């Protein structure tokens, strides 16, 4: 750890505050970038909240997940900046703070990717195939949605286990309960759990890329204009009225022409 000292002194009668933080320039630059990224993420959070107002309530789940993950990431950024600036810290406080920051940092890739997959699933419901093409796109399959959440949950589980194992091992070592060699065993276990988490994240990333490619291809095959995504709130709210007693193929054709984004062939 780098030593940092902070001393405050007043000028003659002016009451000014002098901050003589003598940390290396790289440490000061790191703290500055943490604060900058905190402001950037905070702006994105406020933008996301404004955008969510235009999304139907039944379609907000992936955006809520993205919002929660972004808030956790923003908390980690400001906590990391505070940790860098602190002068003195006990070993227990340092362990608790650093492991909390690490957990909040590393949840973001998993939850961001899962939120993207969830958005893909919602968008897949907009696809209207032509005659002879049936079924649900790959991105909208229920089994895939369950599998995506399973992979994400496993990644979060191994992240939590890795942080817990190394925290317990370090705490026992500082309390002289175990030797350094025993602590290394905890560290190796944490390293193995981290590799498993990386494997789950790699799988989720591959699934994300494949889902995006298949969804793009499915939109290219759909019936109607390619800008159907822009109208998805309108499509969900559009109501159709049919005369059940005097319906005909001509009436159905007129209805399809008037509402191309609302009807799905059976």
C-alpha positions as CSV (number, residue, x, y, z in Angstrom):
1,X,0.0,0.0,0.0
2,X,1.1,3.5,-0.7
3,X,1.5,5.9,2.2
4,X,-0.5,9.0,2.1
5,X,-0.4,11.9,4.6
6,X,-2.9,14.7,4.9
7,X,-2.2,17.9,6.9
8,X,-4.3,20.9,7.2
9,X,-3.0,24.3,8.1
10,X,-4.3,27.8,8.1
11,X,-2.7,30.9,6.6
12,X,-2.2,34.0,8.6
13,X,-5.6,35.2,9.5
14,X,-7.2,34.0,6.2
15,X,-8.4,30.7,7.5
16,X,-7.4,29.0,4.2
17,X,-7.1,25.2,4.0
18,X,-4.0,23.7,2.6
19,X,-4.1,20.1,1.5
20,X,-0.6,18.6,1.4
21,X,-1.5,15.1,0.1
22,X,1.9,13.8,-1.0
23,X,0.7,10.7,-2.9
24,X,2.4,9.8,-6.2
25,X,0.9,11.5,-9.3
26,X,-0.4,8.2,-10.6
27,X,-2.5,7.7,-7.4
28,X,-3.9,11.2,-7.7
29,X,-4.7,10.6,-11.4
30,X,-6.5,7.4,-10.5
31,X,-8.6,9.2,-7.9
32,X,-9.4,11.9,-10.5
33,X,-10.5,9.3,-13.1
34,X,-12.6,7.5,-10.5
35,X,-14.5,10.8,-9.8
36,X,-14.8,11.5,-13.6
37,X,-16.3,8.1,-14.3
38,X,-18.6,8.4,-11.3
39,X,-20.0,11.6,-12.9
40,X,-20.3,10.0,-16.3
41,X,-22.2,6.9,-14.9
42,X,-24.4,9.2,-12.8
43,X,-25.4,11.1,-16.0
44,X,-26.2,7.8,-17.8
45,X,-28.3,6.8,-14.8
46,X,-30.3,10.0,-15.0
47,X,-30.7,9.6,-18.7
48,X,-31.9,6.0,-18.3
49,X,-34.5,7.0,-15.8
50,X,-35.9,9.6,-18.2
51,X,-36.0,7.1,-21.1
52,X,-37.8,4.5,-18.9
53,X,-40.8,6.9,-18.7
54,X,-41.5,6.3,-22.4
55,X,-41.3,2.5,-22.0
56,X,-44.5,0.6,-21.2
57,X,-44.5,-0.7,-17.6
58,X,-44.6,-4.3,-18.7
59,X,-41.5,-3.9,-20.8
60,X,-39.3,-2.1,-18.1
61,X,-37.7,-5.2,-16.5
62,X,-34.5,-5.3,-18.4
63,X,-34.0,-1.5,-18.0
64,X,-34.6,-1.8,-14.3
65,X,-31.9,-4.5,-14.1
66,X,-29.5,-2.2,-16.1
67,X,-30.3,0.7,-13.8
68,X,-29.7,-1.3,-10.6
69,X,-26.4,-2.6,-11.9
70,X,-25.3,0.9,-13.0
71,X,-26.1,2.3,-9.5
72,X,-24.0,-0.5,-7.9
73,X,-21.1,0.4,-10.3
74,X,-21.4,4.1,-9.4
75,X,-21.3,3.3,-5.7
76,X,-18.1,1.3,-6.3
77,X,-16.5,4.2,-8.1
78,X,-17.1,6.7,-5.4
79,X,-16.1,4.2,-2.7
80,X,-12.9,3.5,-4.6
81,X,-12.1,7.2,-4.8
82,X,-12.7,7.6,-1.0
83,X,-10.5,4.6,-0.3
84,X,-7.7,6.1,-2.3
85,X,-7.9,9.4,-0.4
86,X,-8.1,8.0,3.1
87,X,-5.0,8.5,5.2
88,X,-5.2,5.8,7.8
89,X,-7.2,2.6,7.7
90,X,-7.3,-0.5,9.8
91,X,-6.7,-3.8,8.2
92,X,-10.2,-5.0,8.9
93,X,-11.7,-1.8,7.3
94,X,-9.4,-2.1,4.3
95,X,-10.4,-5.7,3.7
96,X,-14.1,-5.0,4.0
97,X,-14.0,-1.9,1.8
98,X,-11.8,-3.4,-0.9
99,X,-13.8,-6.6,-1.2
100,X,-17.1,-4.7,-1.3
101,X,-15.7,-2.5,-4.1
102,X,-14.4,-5.5,-6.0
103,X,-17.9,-7.2,-5.8
104,X,-19.7,-4.1,-7.0
105,X,-17.2,-3.6,-9.8
106,X,-17.4,-7.2,-11.1
107,X,-21.2,-7.6,-11.0
108,X,-21.5,-5.0,-13.8
109,X,-20.3,-7.1,-16.8
110,X,-22.6,-10.0,-15.9
111,X,-25.8,-7.9,-15.2
112,X,-25.1,-5.6,-18.2
113,X,-24.9,-8.5,-20.5
114,X,-28.0,-10.1,-19.1
115,X,-29.9,-6.9,-19.4
116,X,-28.9,-6.8,-23.1
117,X,-30.1,-10.4,-23.6
118,X,-33.4,-9.5,-22.0
119,X,-33.8,-6.5,-24.3
120,X,-33.1,-8.9,-27.3
121,X,-35.9,-11.1,-26.0
122,X,-38.3,-8.2,-25.9
123,X,-37.4,-7.0,-29.3
124,X,-37.8,-10.5,-30.7
125,X,-41.5,-10.3,-29.9
126,X,-41.9,-7.6,-32.6
127,X,-41.0,-9.8,-35.5
128,X,-43.8,-10.7,-37.9
129,X,-42.9,-13.4,-40.3
130,X,-44.5,-13.8,-43.7
131,X,-46.6,-16.7,-44.9
132,X,-45.0,-20.1,-44.4
133,X,-42.6,-18.8,-41.7
134,X,-43.7,-19.7,-38.2
135,X,-42.3,-20.0,-34.7
136,X,-40.5,-17.8,-32.2
137,X,-37.0,-16.3,-33.0
138,X,-34.1,-17.8,-31.1
139,X,-33.7,-14.7,-29.0
140,X,-37.3,-15.1,-27.7
141,X,-37.2,-18.7,-26.7
142,X,-38.2,-19.3,-23.1
143,X,-35.6,-22.1,-22.6
144,X,-32.9,-19.7,-23.7
145,X,-34.1,-17.0,-21.3
146,X,-33.9,-19.5,-18.4
147,X,-30.5,-20.6,-19.6
148,X,-29.2,-17.0,-19.8
149,X,-30.4,-16.3,-16.2
150,X,-28.8,-19.6,-15.0
151,X,-25.4,-18.7,-16.5
152,X,-25.7,-15.2,-15.0
153,X,-26.7,-16.5,-11.6
154,X,-23.8,-19.0,-11.6
155,X,-21.4,-16.2,-12.5
156,X,-22.7,-14.0,-9.6
157,X,-22.5,-17.0,-7.2
158,X,-18.9,-17.7,-8.0
159,X,-18.0,-14.1,-7.7
160,X,-19.5,-14.0,-4.2
161,X,-17.8,-17.2,-3.2
162,X,-14.4,-16.0,-4.5
163,X,-14.7,-12.7,-2.5
164,X,-15.9,-14.5,0.6
165,X,-13.1,-17.1,0.5
166,X,-10.3,-14.6,0.1
167,X,-11.8,-12.3,2.8
168,X,-12.1,-15.1,5.3
169,X,-8.6,-16.3,4.6
170,X,-7.1,-12.8,4.9
171,X,-9.0,-12.1,8.1
172,X,-7.8,-15.4,9.7
173,X,-4.2,-14.7,8.7
174,X,-4.2,-11.2,10.2
175,X,-5.7,-12.6,13.4
176,X,-2.8,-15.1,13.6
177,X,-5.3,-18.0,13.4
178,X,-3.7,-19.5,10.4
179,X,-0.2,-19.4,8.9
180,X,0.9,-17.8,5.7
181,X,0.9,-21.2,3.9
182,X,-2.7,-21.8,5.0
183,X,-3.6,-18.4,3.7
184,X,-2.1,-19.3,0.3
185,X,-4.5,-22.2,0.1
186,X,-7.4,-19.8,0.5
187,X,-5.9,-17.6,-2.1
188,X,-5.5,-20.5,-4.6
189,X,-9.2,-21.5,-3.9
190,X,-10.2,-17.9,-4.7
191,X,-8.2,-18.0,-7.9
192,X,-9.9,-21.1,-9.0
193,X,-13.4,-19.7,-8.3
194,X,-12.4,-16.5,-10.2
195,X,-11.4,-18.7,-13.3
196,X,-14.8,-20.4,-13.1
197,X,-16.6,-17.0,-13.0
198,X,-14.6,-15.9,-16.1
199,X,-15.7,-19.0,-17.9
200,X,-19.4,-18.3,-17.2
201,X,-18.9,-14.7,-18.3
202,X,-17.2,-15.8,-21.5
203,X,-20.2,-18.2,-22.2
204,X,-22.6,-15.3,-21.6
205,X,-20.6,-13.0,-23.9
206,X,-20.7,-15.6,-26.7
207,X,-24.4,-16.1,-26.2
208,X,-24.9,-12.3,-26.4
209,X,-23.0,-12.0,-29.7
210,X,-24.9,-15.0,-31.2
211,X,-28.2,-13.7,-30.1
212,X,-27.6,-10.3,-31.6
213,X,-26.6,-11.8,-34.9
214,X,-29.6,-14.1,-35.1
215,X,-32.0,-11.4,-34.1
216,X,-30.6,-9.1,-36.8
217,X,-31.1,-11.8,-39.3
218,X,-34.6,-12.5,-38.1
219,X,-35.5,-8.8,-38.5
220,X,-34.3,-8.9,-42.0
221,X,-36.6,-11.8,-42.8
222,X,-39.7,-10.2,-41.3
223,X,-42.8,-8.9,-43.1
224,X,-43.1,-5.1,-43.1
225,X,-40.7,-2.2,-42.7
226,X,-37.4,-2.5,-41.1
227,X,-38.1,0.3,-38.6
228,X,-40.6,-1.8,-36.7
229,X,-38.6,-1.4,-33.5
230,X,-39.4,2.3,-33.3
231,X,-43.1,1.5,-33.1
232,X,-43.0,-1.2,-30.4
233,X,-44.7,0.9,-27.7
234,X,-47.4,1.8,-30.2
235,X,-47.8,-1.8,-31.3
236,X,-48.4,-2.9,-27.7
237,X,-51.1,-0.3,-27.1
238,X,-52.9,-0.5,-30.5
239,X,-56.4,-1.9,-30.2
240,X,-58.2,-3.7,-33.0
241,X,-62.0,-4.0,-33.5
242,X,-63.4,-6.8,-35.6
243,X,-67.0,-7.6,-36.6
244,X,-67.1,-11.3,-35.5
245,X,-70.4,-11.9,-37.2
246,X,-69.6,-10.5,-40.6
247,X,-65.8,-11.0,-41.0
248,X,-64.4,-11.9,-44.3
249,X,-61.0,-12.3,-46.0
250,X,-61.4,-8.8,-47.4
251,X,-62.0,-7.3,-43.9
252,X,-58.9,-9.2,-42.6
253,X,-56.9,-7.8,-45.5
254,X,-57.9,-4.3,-44.7
255,X,-57.1,-4.8,-41.0
256,X,-53.7,-6.1,-41.9
257,X,-53.0,-3.1,-44.1
258,X,-54.0,-0.7,-41.4
259,X,-52.2,-2.4,-38.5
260,X,-49.1,-4.2,-40.0
261,X,-47.3,-4.2,-36.6
262,X,-50.1,-5.5,-34.5
263,X,-51.3,-8.7,-36.1
264,X,-49.3,-11.9,-36.1
265,X,-50.3,-14.8,-38.4
266,X,-51.4,-17.9,-36.6
